[in-house]
Every structure is written in structure tokens, then in C-alpha cells.
Amino acid sequence: MAKEELNRLWEMLGMRFKSHPWHGISIGESAPDEDLTQALWDALDIEDLRARLLNKDKS
């Protein structure tokens, strides 16, 4: 592939794949220290959720 063709390919890929405007923005100094994803999983009771879903289907 010629250099010109590669440059055109990169140019087209750049048009297709754009990063989200929020990427790279800091969430600030007041961001929580804990891992929120882990806190959510800790609070989520999978068995309780499963029971609620199964009971909802029966009613």
C-alpha cells in the first residue's frame, strides 16, 4: 500500500471513530475516594433481585 493510500485510510478512520467529548475531563477534586462500582455490587443482593423478578412473573 502506498503512503498516500495509508494517509487516506487514516483520514477516513478519523472521520468514522471520534472520541466522546467528555473523554479526558477530570471529575474534580471532590470526587469520591471509594470505587462506586464495587459499592453498587456490595449493595445489590442478587438473590433478592432474582426472587423479585420471579415473583413479578407469577402475578
C-alpha positions in Angstrom: 0.0 0.0 0.0 1.4 3.4 -0.9 1.9 6.1 1.7 -0.8 8.2 0.1 -3.3 5.4 0.4 -2.4 4.8 4.1 -2.8 8.5 4.8 -6.2 8.5 3.2 -7.2 5.4 5.2 -6.2 7.1 8.5 -8.1 10.2 7.5 -11.2 8.1 6.8 -10.9 6.2 10.0 -10.5 9.5 11.9 -13.9 10.6 10.4 -15.5 7.3 11.5 -14.2 7.0 15.0 -14.4 10.1 17.1 -13.8 10.1 20.9 -16.5 11.2 23.2 -16.3 14.9 24.1 -16.2 14.0 27.8 -13.1 11.8 27.5 -10.2 13.3 29.4 -12.3 15.6 31.5 -11.4 15.5 35.2 -14.3 14.7 37.6 -12.8 17.2 40.1 -11.1 17.3 43.5 -14.4 16.4 45.3 -14.7 13.0 43.6 -15.4 10.1 46.0 -12.5 8.0 47.1 -14.3 4.7 47.0 -14.9 2.7 44.0 -18.6 3.3 43.2 -19.0 0.2 41.1 -17.9 -2.0 43.9 -20.2 -0.2 46.3 -23.1 -0.9 44.0 -22.3 -4.6 43.8 -21.9 -4.7 47.5 -25.4 -3.1 48.0 -27.0 -5.3 45.3 -28.4 -8.5 46.7 -28.5 -10.8 43.7 -30.7 -13.4 45.3 -33.3 -10.7 46.4 -33.3 -9.4 42.9 -33.9 -12.8 41.4 -36.7 -13.5 43.8 -38.4 -10.2 43.0 -38.2 -10.9 39.3 -39.5 -14.4 39.6 -42.4 -13.2 41.8 -43.3 -10.5 39.4 -43.7 -13.0 36.6 -46.1 -15.1 38.7 -48.5 -12.2 39.4 
